[in-house]
Amino acid sequence: MILTVLLSLVMMAGLFLMLWGAVGFIQDKRFMSSAPKEGLAVVPDRKPERFKGQYALGWCMAVLAMILMLAPIVIGAWDGIRNDFGFDRFFLRFVCMHLLLKAFDIGFFDWVLLCNGGFGFFVHYYPEVRGIYQRHLFGYNWKEHLVQIIAGIGIAALLAWICTLIG
């Protein structure tokens, strides 16, 4: 279980790096599709580079983030195969990883960064949203989160089944 939590923490770091790369460096409105519509209405489609190589840095961060998101799944599967996990243990590992990641997404991204202006994150990169992203927006995307949670449980079952076949 300790490895599962550690792998989840790596995935959380990857998710944060993905957000930071997209919001802070790539700065393209297409990557903000899950943001509240109130904020999307005031931000430009794409901001000009603040420094040479800004977009390239953002894309490098996004690629690294994807690696940090996928590597824990591979490591978790490999460890489970090595330790003769059955379907139930694989499923529990993958569901725990998914639910911890969703809790981080909802608790840190939505509540702290978005709805409470945590660390001035969004306002730093998009001053246009000052005064828009506030507590009343918390839960604006609850249906999307619910769909992701349910889909993630299905994907965890599929991964557990594949790992059981491999092992």
C-alpha positions, 0 to 999 in steps of 0.5 A: 500500500505504501508503494501505491501511495508513493506512485499516486504522489508521483502522478499528482506531481505529473498532474500539477506539472501538466497544469503548470506547463499548460497554464503558465507556459503554453498558454493556449485557450484550448488547454483550458476547456475544463475551466469555468466558462466565466474565465474562458470568456475573458482570456485570450485564445493565445498569449504572446511569449513572455520570453524566447522558448516559453512555448517549447518549455511548456511542451517539455513540461507537458511531455515530462508530466505525461511520463510522470502520469504513465510511469506509476501505472507501469511500475504498479503493474510490474510490481504487482506481477512480480509479487503475484497479485491477483485481480483484486489486489491489482484492482484495489491498487489502480482504484486507489491511485485513481481516487487519490489523483481525483481527490488531489484534482478536486481538492487542490486544483479546484478548491485551492488554486481555482476557487480560493486563488491559491498562491495567485496561480491563475491570476499570475498567468491570466490577470483577466480572471481576477475576481472571477475565480472565487468560491462560488464556482467550486463544484462547477464541474461535478458532473465531469468529475463524476464521469471521470471517477466512474470511467476510472474505476472501469479502466482500473478493472481493465488494467487489473484484468490485463495485469492478471493475464500477463502475470 
